[in-house]
């Protein structure tokens, strides 16, 4: 009997979440229906706790009738944490494997997909500058959420993060000091203007928008694992269509490219399966 009650409660919660996500899609145009459900539930429950809302139906009611709450919902479900030079081994692979590939082109083009944290673009710009190819590289940084994208585009981070991330920077092959790439003002650090000059920011939805250019490198980290299988396959198709032949795709190790047909479209370049090359 107790098992049946728990199953009924879980079924009711799933129904509430389905209705919530459908309402968000109809009202705001953001589609979270194809997200991996377990990870999504963690973020939704955090919202319930933070705003003292009892049920997912109650959350839906707030979102539908309160635009401010709707903005909070969209930001919280889209946001993710990132640090300067997170995963230093992956960043070292970019220096050692990807930079030589980019150097072979007169004007490399890089797409940073779903770049909604300033630390991500700062990390890439610093690597390109230290390897001597930033001035002839064009970076396209995109994200679906306009407010998160606008924050990322400032290139600003907390000054405290520079010292916290110095060790990761060094492990990644850093050639100077991390702070030398920033303008410091009190507790705030801003990426140097010359390292923001070649970045184009644009709103772009991975779930619905089409390929808009051909790139030599696409970076999409800590994103794919949030999506369900069908949506992940759709995005990998998009990346495949947007990469030049032998172009490279940088993801995190949790975003292994497994679904058919990508096992023979991309070849892993690192043991951690965080860097791939398009081969067909």
C-alpha positions in Angstrom: 0.0 0.0 0.0 2.8 2.4 0.9 4.6 1.6 -2.4 1.4 2.5 -4.3 1.1 5.9 -2.5 4.8 6.7 -3.3 4.3 5.8 -6.9 1.1 7.9 -7.1 3.0 10.9 -5.6 5.9 10.5 -8.1 3.4 10.2 -11.0 1.7 13.4 -9.8 5.0 15.2 -9.5 6.0 14.2 -13.0 2.6 15.4 -14.3 3.1 18.7 -12.5 6.6 19.1 -14.0 5.3 18.3 -17.5 2.6 20.9 -17.2 5.1 23.4 -15.7 7.5 23.0 -18.6 4.8 23.1 -21.2 3.5 26.4 -19.6 7.0 27.9 -19.6 7.4 27.0 -23.3 4.1 28.5 -24.3 4.5 31.6 -22.2 8.2 32.4 -22.6 9.4 30.3 -25.6 12.1 28.5 -23.6 11.9 24.7 -24.0 13.1 22.6 -21.1 11.0 19.6 -22.0 13.9 17.7 -23.5 16.2 18.2 -20.5 17.5 15.2 -18.5 14.7 14.9 -15.9 16.8 13.9 -12.8 19.1 16.9 -13.2 16.2 19.2 -13.9 14.4 18.0 -10.8 17.3 19.1 -8.6 17.2 22.6 -9.9 13.4 22.7 -9.6 13.4 21.5 -6.0 16.1 24.1 -5.2 13.7 26.8 -6.6 10.9 25.5 -4.4 13.0 25.6 -1.3 14.5 29.0 -2.0 11.1 30.7 -2.7 9.1 28.6 -0.2 6.7 27.2 -2.7 5.1 23.9 -1.8 4.5 22.2 -5.1 5.5 22.4 -8.8 2.0 23.5 -9.5 2.4 26.4 -7.2 5.7 27.3 -9.0 3.9 27.2 -12.3 1.2 29.6 -10.9 3.9 32.0 -9.8 5.7 31.9 -13.1 2.6 32.3 -15.2 1.4 35.4 -13.3 4.7 37.0 -12.2 7.1 38.0 -15.0 9.9 38.6 -12.4 9.5 35.1 -11.1 9.5 33.9 -14.7 12.9 35.6 -15.3 14.3 34.1 -12.1 13.1 30.6 -13.3 14.7 31.0 -16.7 18.0 32.2 -15.2 18.2 29.5 -12.6 17.5 26.7 -15.0 19.9 28.0 -17.6 22.7 29.0 -15.2 25.7 26.8 -14.3 28.9 27.3 -12.4 32.2 27.9 -14.1 35.6 28.9 -12.9 38.7 30.3 -14.6 40.7 27.5 -16.1 38.3 24.8 -14.8 39.6 21.4 -15.8 43.3 22.5 -16.4 44.1 19.2 -18.2 41.4 20.0 -20.8 42.7 23.6 -21.1 46.3 22.2 -21.6 45.0 20.0 -24.4 43.6 23.1 -26.1 47.0 24.6 -26.0 48.9 21.5 -27.2 46.4 20.0 -29.7 44.0 22.7 -30.8 46.2 25.7 -31.0 48.4 24.1 -33.7 45.3 23.4 -35.7 44.1 27.0 -35.3 47.5 28.3 -36.3 47.2 26.6 -39.7 44.3 28.9 -40.6 44.8 32.6 -41.4 41.6 33.7 -39.6 40.4 31.0 -37.2 36.7 31.1 -36.2 35.6 29.8 -32.8 32.1 29.2 -31.5 31.6 29.2 -27.7 28.1 27.7 -27.5 25.9 28.5 -24.5 28.6 30.7 -23.1 26.7 32.1 -20.1 29.6 32.5 -17.6 32.3 35.2 -18.0 35.0 32.8 -16.7 34.6 30.7 -19.9 35.3 33.4 -22.4 38.1 34.9 -20.2 39.8 31.5 -20.1 39.7 31.1 -23.9 40.8 34.6 -24.7 43.8 34.3 -22.3 44.9 31.0 -23.9 44.6 32.5 -27.4 46.6 35.6 -26.4 49.4 33.7 -24.7 49.7 31.4 -27.7 49.9 34.4 -30.0 46.8 33.9 -32.2 44.2 36.0 -30.5 44.6 39.0 -32.8 43.6 37.0 -35.9 40.9 34.9 -34.3 37.2 35.7 -34.2 35.2 34.3 -31.3 31.4 34.0 -31.5 29.9 33.6 -28.0 26.3 32.7 -27.8 23.6 31.8 -25.2 19.9 31.4 -25.0 19.3 33.5 -21.9 19.7 37.2 -22.7 20.4 38.3 -19.1 23.0 35.6 -18.5 24.6 36.4 -21.8 24.7 40.1 -21.1 26.5 39.4 -17.7 29.0 37.1 -19.4 29.8 39.7 -22.1 31.2 42.1 -19.5 34.2 39.8 -19.0 34.1 40.7 -15.3 34.9 38.3 -12.4 35.4 38.7 -8.7 39.0 39.7 -7.9 39.2 36.9 -5.3 38.8 34.3 -8.0 42.1 35.2 -9.6 44.1 34.0 -6.7 41.8 30.9 -6.2 42.3 29.9 -9.9 46.0 30.7 -10.2 47.1 27.1 -9.6 44.7 25.8 -12.3 46.0 28.5 -14.7 49.6 27.3 -14.0 48.6 23.6 -14.5 47.0 24.5 -17.8 50.3 25.9 -19.2 49.8 29.5 -18.2 52.8 31.6 -19.2 52.4 34.8 -17.1 50.2 35.5 -14.1 46.4 35.3 -14.2 46.0 38.8 -12.9 48.2 40.2 -15.7 45.3 39.7 -18.1 42.8 41.8 -16.0 42.2 45.3 -15.0 41.7 45.4 -11.2 39.4 47.8 -9.5 38.7 47.0 -5.8 37.0 43.6 -5.6 36.3 43.5 -9.3 38.5 42.2 -12.1 37.8 43.0 -15.8 39.3 41.2 -18.7 41.7 43.5 -20.6 39.9 45.5 -23.4 42.3 44.0 -26.1 41.1 40.5 -25.0 37.5 41.5 -25.5 37.9 43.1 -28.9 37.5 40.0 -31.1 34.4 38.6 -29.4 30.9 38.8 -31.0 28.0 38.1 -28.6 24.6 36.9 -29.8 21.5 35.2 -28.5 21.2 31.7 -29.9 19.1 28.8 -28.9 20.8 25.4 -29.4 17.4 23.6 -29.3 15.8 25.4 -32.2 18.2 27.7 -34.2 20.1 26.6 -37.3 23.8 26.6 -38.1 25.0 30.1 -38.8 28.6 29.8 -39.8 31.5 27.3 -40.3 33.9 27.1 -37.4 37.4 25.6 -36.8 36.6 25.0 -33.1 33.4 24.7 -31.2 33.4 24.8 -27.4 30.4 23.6 -25.4 31.2 22.6 -21.8 29.0 21.5 -19.0 25.9 21.7 -21.2 25.3 18.5 -23.1 24.9 16.4 -20.0 21.8 18.4 -19.0 19.9 17.3 -22.1 18.0 14.2 -22.8 19.1 11.8 -25.6 17.0 13.3 -28.4 17.9 16.9 -27.7 21.6 16.0 -27.3 21.6 14.3 -30.7 20.0 17.3 -32.2 22.7 19.6 -30.8 25.5 17.2 -31.9 24.0 17.3 -35.4 24.1 21.1 -35.3 27.8 21.1 -34.2 28.7 18.6 -36.9 27.1 20.8 -39.5 28.8 23.9 -38.1 32.4 22.5 -38.0 34.8 22.5 -40.9 36.3 19.2 -42.0 38.8 18.2 -39.2 37.4 21.0 -37.1 37.5 20.3 -33.3 34.8 20.1 -30.7 35.7 20.8 -27.0 33.3 19.4 -24.4 33.7 18.2 -20.8 34.4 14.6 -20.0 30.8 14.1 -18.8 29.5 14.9 -22.3 30.9 11.9 -24.0 29.8 11.7 -27.7 28.2 8.2 -27.8 24.8 8.3 -29.6 24.8 7.0 -33.1 25.9 8.2 -35.7 28.4 10.4 -33.9 30.8 7.6 -33.0 32.2 7.6 -36.5 31.6 11.3 -37.3 34.0 12.4 -34.5 37.3 11.0 -33.3 38.5 11.6 -29.7 41.8 13.4 -29.4 42.3 13.0 -25.7 42.0 10.0 -23.3 39.4 11.9 -21.3 37.1 12.2 -24.4 36.9 16.0 -23.9 38.3 17.0 -27.3 37.1 15.6 -30.7 37.9 16.0 -34.3 35.3 15.9 -37.1 36.3 13.2 -39.5 33.3 12.8 -41.8 
